[in-house]
Amino acid sequence: MYRFTIIFVILLSIYTEQANGGSFFLYNQVRHGVLMKVHCKSGDSDHGWHVRKYGGVYGFDFKDHILDKTLYWCNIWSGPDFNRNASIVVYEGKLYEHRNNWIRWSVRGDGIYQSINGAQPWKFKYHWYGSL
Ligand SMILES: *[C@@H]1O[C@H](CO)[C@@H](O)[C@H](O)[C@H]1NC(C)=O
């Protein structure tokens, strides 16, 4: 019984941990056949380069800083030869009313749209640089 309780408490804390994180996700919705490349960073982390096909998603969750200091930004490339790009702030703790937000980005042909905590409709946020 004691052992069961320990396992239960561990599972509960793993679950709570995930439910309490902030997160962001970037969806490649540019166009069929067009890849999206992303490189995301924060002040103390570099998440490397990742490529996603049309319909794919890149993102992760993280511990949201208690003093609203969480800040993640990404460079995104798309189009033929990745000749269009955008530098976007994907998660900025101080902008949101509470912690542990779920921020989604729809990366599209005409720009990059945001949805915070499932809000609809998607809001246009960033233009692309570079030619099509
Ligand atoms: C973004 O595109 C512009 C215009 O094509 C280019 O000058 C710039 O170097 C690109 N930036 C990155 C980070 O690739």
The ligand as an ORCA input file, in Angstrom:
! r2SCAN-3c Opt
* xyz 0 1
  C      15.803     37.361    -44.066
  O      15.538     37.764    -45.396
  C      16.176     38.976    -45.759
  C      15.656     39.380    -47.129
  O      15.718     38.305    -48.041
  C      17.687     38.751    -45.719
  O      18.358     39.946    -46.056
  C      18.096     38.322    -44.312
  O      19.468     38.002    -44.253
  C      17.289     37.110    -43.864
  N      17.550     36.846    -42.463
  C      17.845     35.629    -42.010
  C      18.023     35.516    -40.529
  O      17.945     34.646    -42.726
*
